Amino acid sequence: MGGLSRQCCARFLNGGGMDLGIRGKRALVCAASKGLGRGCAEALAEAGVNLVLNARGEETLLQTAEELRVTYGVDVATVAADITTEGGRAETLEVASDVDILVTNAGGPPPGHWSDWYREDFIGAIDANMLTPIALMQSLLPRMMGQNWGRVVNITSQSVKAPIPQLGLSNAARTGLTGFVAGTARQVAPHGVTINNLLPGIHDTARADALDAAAAAEAGISVQEARTRREATIPARRYGTPAEFGRACAYLCSTHAGFIVGQNLLLDGGAISATL
């Protein structure tokens, strides 16, 4: 085994992590006060990245920011605003115009039935889960390209790979974003900028709680029973955690991921059975 390999193995055996090479970079993480967004923010902070955190709820956002400052010693700015609105994006970009890393994220639309959705429902889903990340990329990619380095990670959904019937609004909007990224990622890659998507399956978040509650109500069972049934459909036999999701995000943002371009990384515990 070569010297470098021995050093890497020793570092992991001693409990150290891989140096992601992004210490001192600055990142905007959207919907970052809790759930998967917080998982991403925490993993980036652990890697030494200074942060701009956005979320709608100011109290939880400020608490998250302070915890990350104290734990990891990074600079953390906050913007309490709805990123899915034009005003919220403008307010956020005023603070985050110089970031090197962008992590887009927004809550998914509610579950329902195809016959109950109208045009305004689809417009709302598209605004939040397709047009908002596109607008953020359009604002921030030029600077990244100008400095010949940048990372964009969009948090989408496993429904991009396999549709979830009751999440038709999300299926439509997030698939549209995926198509935009597929072309755009190839256009910005020559400038040292990568764009990739993370596709979460079910994770232990408030979103999972809401989906389990809806499934429980429909089936006339307890929420715990609904969760147990869902876990049984996942080969890993559990929900994912925000921490492990965040570390996958941090790796895609790292200097080691510069050759990963326009990809859709599925984090679902094996729930979707597919060869590719």
Secondary structure, DSSP 4 states (H G I P E B T S, - for coil): --HHHHHHHHHHHTTPPP--S-TT-EEEESS-SSHHHHHHHHHHHHTT-EEEEEES-HHHHHHHHHHHHHHH---EEEEES-TTSHHHHHHHHHHHTT-SEEEE--PPPPP--GGG--HHHHHHHHIIIIIHHHHHHHHHHHHHHHTT-EEEEEE--GGGTS--GGGHHHHHHHHHHHHHHHHHHHHHGGGTEEEEEEEE-SBSSHHHHHHHHHHHHHHTS-HHHHHHHHHHTSTTSS-B-HHHHHHHHHHHTSGGGTT--S-EEEESTT-S----
